[in-house]
Amino acid sequence: MQLGMVGLGRMGANMTTRLLRGGHSVAVFDRNAAAVATSAADGATGVNSLAALVTELIAPRAVWVMVPSGDATETTIGALAELLSAGDTIVDGGNSNYKDSMRRSAELAARGIAFVDAGTSGGVWGLAEGYALMIGGAEDAVERLRPIFATLAPAPDRGWARVGPSGAGHFTKMVHNGIEYGMMQAYAEGFSILQHKSELSLDLAQVAELWRHGSVVRSWLLDLTARALTANPTMAGIAPYVSDSGEGRWTVAEAIDLDVPAPVITLSLIQRLRSRDSDSYADRLLSAMRNQFGGHAIKSEPTP
C-alpha cells in the first residue's frame, strides 16, 4: 500500500523503515533534509515539501503525520487539508490531545477528508518489536488502512485495534501513558527502598532479573529496568530530573472531570514535577515549620 509520512524523528523514521520492509511504498517529508535522505536511501521516496508529497501519492491518498503534538501538528494538518482532496485520509500518530483530534476530525470531514487518530506506543523498540496502535476514526477509513496498521503492529492480528470514533485513539493512549507513569513510579520507589537497605548489599540488577521470571510484577517495563540497572547500577551521571510529555497531566485532568479517583497516577505526576525543583522553597519552609512547632533542628546548608 502507498502512504505519505510526515515527520522522520525517532518514531517516524523507524515506522517508515518497518513499512518499507513490509513491502509498502512510502513517500516521506521532513524539514530536516538529512532525515529525508536517510529514509530515501532505505527505499522511501523523499520529497522536499508537503505539496510534493501529495503530488507523489495516488488518490485516494493517505498521509501519516508524526510530528510533535501542539502547534507542529496543528500547522501540518492545516497545510495538508489545503492540499488533499475529498476521499483522502490524514492519520495523526502523535500524542495529540483527544479533544483536538475530535475537533480536527469535524473540520476535515467538512472537506470530505477522513481523519484517523492513532495513539502509538513502542518507542525506539517499535522497529523490531512492532507498535501498539490505539486507533480512533470512522470504520471505513480505518479498514482502508488495515494493511498499514497490520504491518506496523507486532503482528497482523494483534497489537492494534479500532477502539472507537474520532478521539478514542488518542484518549486511550492518554490513559495508557497515565498508567505508565504509575507503573514507573512504583518500580522506582521499590528499587529505591532496596537500594537504601545498604546492610543487605542487595544487587538490584540481580533482583530485577529475578523478578522478570514468574513474578506477578514482571513486565516489559521491568525488562527495561533490569537492562538499565545492569548497565548502570548506581545510576551514575543521571540527573534526578524527570520530564513528562503532557499526557499524564491530561489523564489527571480527565479523571477530575469524570469524578474518577486516580491517586496513583496523580501522585506519580506530582513526583515528576517534584524532581525538577532543585532548590525547593517548599522543603525549606517545611523544615522551618517543624522547628517552629516542635523545636526540631534545622539542617543548615554547607557554606560555599
C-alpha positions as CSV (number, residue, x, y, z in Angstrom):
1,M,0.0,0.0,0.0
2,Q,1.1,3.6,-0.6
3,L,1.5,6.0,2.3
4,G,2.9,9.5,2.9
5,M,4.9,10.0,6.1
6,V,5.4,13.5,7.5
7,G,7.9,13.6,10.3
8,L,11.1,11.5,10.5
9,G,12.1,11.7,14.1
10,R,12.9,8.6,16.1
11,M,9.4,7.2,15.7
12,G,8.6,8.4,12.2
13,A,11.8,7.2,10.7
14,N,11.6,3.7,12.3
15,M,7.9,3.4,11.3
16,T,8.9,4.2,7.7
17,T,11.6,1.6,7.7
18,R,9.2,-1.0,9.1
19,L,6.6,-0.2,6.4
20,L,9.2,-0.4,3.7
21,R,10.3,-3.8,5.0
22,G,6.7,-4.9,4.9
23,G,6.5,-4.1,1.2
24,H,4.7,-0.8,1.3
25,S,5.5,2.3,-0.8
26,V,6.3,5.3,1.4
27,A,6.8,8.9,0.3
28,V,8.5,10.9,3.1
29,F,8.9,14.6,4.1
30,D,10.7,16.2,7.0
31,R,12.1,19.7,7.5
32,N,15.4,18.0,8.1
33,A,16.7,17.2,4.6
34,A,19.3,14.7,6.1
35,A,16.5,12.7,7.6
36,V,14.7,12.6,4.3
37,A,17.9,11.4,2.6
38,T,18.4,8.7,5.1
39,S,14.9,7.3,4.5
40,A,15.3,7.6,0.8
41,A,18.5,5.6,1.0
42,D,16.4,2.9,2.8
43,G,13.9,2.8,-0.1
44,A,11.5,5.6,0.5
45,T,10.6,8.4,-2.0
46,G,12.0,11.6,-0.5
47,V,10.4,14.9,-1.2
48,N,11.2,18.5,-0.2
49,S,7.7,19.8,0.6
50,L,4.2,18.8,1.7
51,A,2.9,19.8,-1.8
52,A,5.4,17.5,-3.4
53,L,4.4,14.7,-1.0
54,V,0.7,15.0,-2.0
55,T,1.7,15.0,-5.7
56,E,3.6,11.8,-5.2
57,L,0.6,10.0,-3.9
58,I,-2.2,8.4,-5.9
59,A,-5.8,9.1,-4.8
60,P,-7.3,8.2,-2.5
61,R,-4.3,9.4,-0.6
62,A,-3.3,8.6,3.0
63,V,-0.8,10.7,4.9
64,W,0.5,9.8,8.3
65,V,1.6,12.8,10.5
66,M,4.3,12.0,13.0
67,V,5.4,15.4,14.4
68,P,5.3,16.8,17.9
69,S,1.8,17.5,19.4
70,G,0.6,21.0,19.6
71,D,1.5,23.8,17.1
72,A,3.5,21.5,14.8
73,T,0.6,19.0,14.4
74,E,-1.9,21.8,14.0
75,T,0.1,23.6,11.3
76,T,0.9,20.4,9.4
77,I,-2.7,19.1,9.4
78,G,-3.9,22.5,8.4
79,A,-1.5,22.7,5.5
80,L,-2.4,19.1,4.3
81,A,-6.1,20.0,4.4
82,E,-5.4,22.7,1.8
83,L,-3.5,20.2,-0.4
84,L,-5.6,17.0,-0.1
85,S,-8.9,16.2,-1.7
86,A,-12.2,14.6,-0.7
87,G,-11.7,10.9,-0.1
88,D,-8.2,11.3,1.2
89,T,-7.2,10.4,4.8
90,I,-4.9,12.0,7.4
91,V,-3.6,9.9,10.3
92,D,-2.2,11.6,13.4
93,G,0.1,9.2,15.1
94,G,1.5,11.7,17.6
95,N,0.5,12.4,21.2
96,S,-2.3,14.9,20.5
97,N,-4.9,15.8,23.0
98,Y,-8.0,13.8,22.1
99,K,-10.2,16.9,22.2
100,D,-8.0,18.4,19.4
101,S,-8.4,15.2,17.5
102,M,-12.2,15.4,17.7
103,R,-12.1,19.0,16.5
104,R,-9.8,18.2,13.6
105,S,-11.9,15.3,12.6
106,A,-15.0,17.5,12.3
107,E,-13.1,20.2,10.4
108,L,-11.7,17.7,7.9
109,A,-15.0,16.0,7.5
110,A,-16.4,19.2,6.1
111,R,-13.9,18.9,3.3
112,G,-14.6,15.3,2.8
113,I,-11.2,14.3,4.2
114,A,-11.2,11.4,6.7
115,F,-9.2,11.8,10.0
116,V,-7.8,8.9,12.0
117,D,-6.1,9.4,15.4
118,A,-3.7,6.6,16.1
119,G,-2.3,6.5,19.6
120,T,1.1,4.9,19.1
121,S,3.2,3.1,21.7
122,G,6.5,1.3,21.2
123,G,9.2,3.9,21.3
124,V,12.6,3.1,20.0
125,W,11.9,-0.6,20.1
126,G,9.0,-0.4,17.7
127,L,11.0,-1.0,14.6
128,A,12.0,-4.5,15.8
129,E,9.1,-5.3,18.1
130,G,6.2,-3.5,16.4
131,Y,4.0,-0.7,17.7
132,A,0.8,-0.9,19.8
133,L,-1.8,1.2,17.9
134,M,-4.9,2.5,19.5
135,I,-7.0,3.8,16.6
136,G,-10.0,6.2,16.5
137,G,-12.0,7.1,13.5
138,A,-14.7,6.0,11.1
139,E,-14.7,2.3,10.5
140,D,-14.4,2.5,6.7
141,A,-11.4,4.9,7.0
142,V,-9.6,2.6,9.5
143,E,-10.4,-0.5,7.4
144,R,-8.9,1.0,4.3
145,L,-5.6,1.4,6.2
146,R,-5.7,-2.1,7.6
147,P,-2.5,-3.2,5.7
148,I,-0.6,-0.2,7.2
149,F,-1.7,-0.9,10.7
150,A,-1.1,-4.7,10.4
151,T,2.5,-4.1,9.3
152,L,3.3,-1.5,12.0
153,A,1.8,-3.7,14.8
154,P,3.6,-6.6,16.4
155,A,1.5,-9.0,14.3
156,P,-1.3,-8.5,11.8
157,D,-3.9,-9.9,14.2
158,R,-2.8,-8.3,17.5
159,G,-1.4,-5.1,19.0
160,W,-3.7,-2.8,17.0
161,A,-7.4,-2.1,17.0
162,R,-10.0,0.5,16.2
163,V,-11.1,1.4,19.7
164,G,-13.9,3.9,18.8
165,P,-14.8,7.0,16.9
166,S,-12.5,10.0,16.3
167,G,-10.7,11.0,19.5
168,A,-10.9,7.5,21.0
169,G,-7.5,6.5,19.9
170,H,-5.7,9.5,21.5
171,F,-7.9,9.2,24.6
172,T,-6.9,5.6,25.0
173,K,-3.3,6.4,24.5
174,M,-3.5,9.3,27.0
175,V,-4.8,6.9,29.7
176,H,-2.2,4.3,28.7
177,N,0.5,6.9,29.4
178,G,-1.0,7.8,32.7
179,I,-0.9,4.1,33.7
180,E,2.7,4.1,32.5
181,Y,3.5,6.9,34.9
182,G,2.1,5.0,37.9
183,M,3.9,1.8,37.0
184,M,7.3,3.5,36.5
185,Q,6.9,5.3,39.8
186,A,6.1,2.1,41.7
187,Y,9.2,0.4,40.2
188,A,11.4,3.4,41.0
189,E,10.2,3.6,44.6
190,G,10.6,-0.1,45.2
191,F,14.1,-0.3,43.9
192,S,14.9,2.8,45.9
193,I,13.9,1.0,49.1
194,L,16.0,-1.9,48.1
195,Q,19.0,0.4,47.4
196,H,18.7,2.2,50.8
197,K,18.9,-1.1,52.7
198,S,22.6,-0.9,52.5
199,E,23.4,-3.5,55.2
200,L,22.0,-6.2,53.0
201,S,24.2,-5.3,50.0
202,L,21.4,-6.2,47.5
203,D,22.3,-6.5,43.8
204,L,19.5,-4.5,42.2
205,A,20.2,-5.8,38.7
206,Q,20.0,-9.4,40.1
207,V,16.7,-8.7,41.8
208,A,15.3,-7.1,38.6
209,E,16.4,-10.1,36.6
210,L,14.9,-12.5,39.2
211,W,11.5,-10.7,39.1
212,R,11.4,-10.9,35.3
213,H,10.6,-14.7,35.5
214,G,7.5,-15.9,37.2
215,S,6.9,-12.9,39.4
216,V,3.5,-11.2,39.4
217,V,5.3,-7.9,38.8
218,R,7.0,-9.0,35.6
219,S,6.5,-6.8,32.6
220,W,8.3,-5.3,29.6
221,L,8.9,-2.2,31.7
222,L,10.7,-4.4,34.3
223,D,12.7,-5.9,31.4
224,L,13.9,-2.4,30.5
225,T,14.5,-1.6,34.2
226,A,16.7,-4.7,34.5
227,R,18.6,-3.6,31.4
228,A,19.2,-0.1,32.8
229,L,20.3,-1.5,36.2
230,T,22.8,-3.9,34.6
231,A,24.3,-1.1,32.5
232,N,24.4,1.4,35.4
233,P,23.6,0.0,38.8
234,T,24.2,3.3,40.7
235,M,22.5,5.5,38.1
236,A,25.8,7.4,37.9
237,G,25.7,10.6,35.8
238,I,22.0,10.7,35.6
239,A,20.3,13.9,37.0
240,P,17.3,13.3,39.2
241,Y,15.1,15.2,36.8
242,V,12.1,13.5,35.1
243,S,10.2,15.1,32.2
244,D,6.6,14.5,31.2
245,S,5.1,14.5,27.7
246,G,1.8,16.1,28.9
247,E,-0.4,13.1,28.6
248,G,-0.1,12.3,32.3
249,R,-1.4,15.8,33.1
250,W,-4.3,15.3,30.7
251,T,-5.1,11.9,32.3
252,V,-5.3,13.5,35.8
253,A,-7.4,16.4,34.5
254,E,-9.8,13.9,32.8
255,A,-10.0,11.9,36.0
256,I,-11.0,15.0,37.9
257,D,-13.6,16.0,35.3
258,L,-15.1,12.5,35.4
259,D,-15.0,12.3,39.2
260,V,-12.8,9.2,39.0
261,P,-10.3,8.8,41.8
262,A,-6.8,8.2,40.4
263,P,-4.4,8.8,43.3
264,V,-1.6,6.7,42.0
265,I,-1.4,8.3,38.6
266,T,-1.9,11.7,40.1
267,L,0.9,11.3,42.6
268,S,3.3,9.9,40.0
269,L,2.8,13.1,38.0
270,I,3.4,15.2,41.1
271,Q,6.6,13.3,41.8
272,R,7.8,14.1,38.3
273,L,7.1,17.8,38.9
274,R,8.8,17.5,42.3
275,S,12.0,16.1,40.6
276,R,12.5,19.4,38.8
277,D,12.8,21.6,41.9
278,S,16.5,21.5,42.7
279,D,16.0,24.4,45.2
280,S,12.8,23.6,46.9
281,Y,11.3,26.5,48.8
282,A,8.6,24.2,50.0
283,D,11.1,21.9,51.6
284,R,12.8,24.8,53.3
285,L,9.5,26.1,54.6
286,L,8.6,22.6,55.9
287,S,11.8,22.4,57.9
288,A,11.1,25.9,59.3
289,M,7.6,24.8,60.3
290,R,8.9,21.7,62.2
291,N,11.3,24.0,64.1
292,Q,8.6,26.4,65.0
293,F,6.1,23.9,66.4
294,G,8.4,21.2,67.8
295,G,11.8,22.7,68.1
296,H,13.2,20.3,65.6
297,A,16.7,21.0,64.4
298,I,17.1,22.7,61.1
299,K,19.8,21.3,58.9
300,S,21.9,24.2,57.5
301,E,23.3,24.2,54.0
302,P,27.0,24.0,53.7
303,T,28.8,27.3,53.3
304,P,30.1,27.7,49.7
